[in-house]
Amino acid sequence: MRLTPPTHLERIRAIAERVAQSSGLEVFDVQFRRESPGWVLRITIDRPEAGDAGAAGRSASAGAASVGIGDCERVSRDVGTILDVEEAIDRPYTLEVTSPGLDRPLRQAADYRRFAGRLARIVVSETIDGQRYFAGRLGGLEGETVVIVTEAGRTHRIPIGAIARARLDVEF
């Protein structure tokens, strides 16, 4: 069951992308769903190429490459104003604007290139190399295959289509 027609979500995403781009940001995700406090519009923003902290595994959360509270406040204020003026949502809702976080999900092929060198956890939908869960350092992409190297030094090649979930691991 859909909670909001796709055309509404697409319209909301277009508004959020317009606002984010004007601040040098990009929209990572938009969700509009009913939760215990009521309807919640959650917009996740990111800074383009924020994950390029280097293949040595340095944290991508430091410095100007990360999304700050000020970025979230500005996007929230501007998106909220536009949504209200354009009456894009026909029910009461709570607007949340956030960053993907240090343990961000990996969803597209570009994410595996962008975060090469970072620690990650990958769950696959079918057994590969005798397992369904992988943890290690991302080695990037080889065509449509994600390369991950475990702490033990074992290299696994995982077809992108077989990945059910993937996230970065927090490094300190």
Buried (B, 14 or more C-beta within 10 A) or exposed (E): EEEBEEEBBEBBBEBBBEBBEEBEBBBBBBBBEEEEEEBBBBBBBBBEEBBBBEBEBBBBBEEEBBBEEEBBEBBBEBBBEBBEEEEBBEEEBEBEBBBBBBEBBBBEBEBBBBBBBBBBBBBBEEEBEEEBEBEBBBBBBEEEBBBBBEEEEEEBBBEBEBBEEBBBBEBE
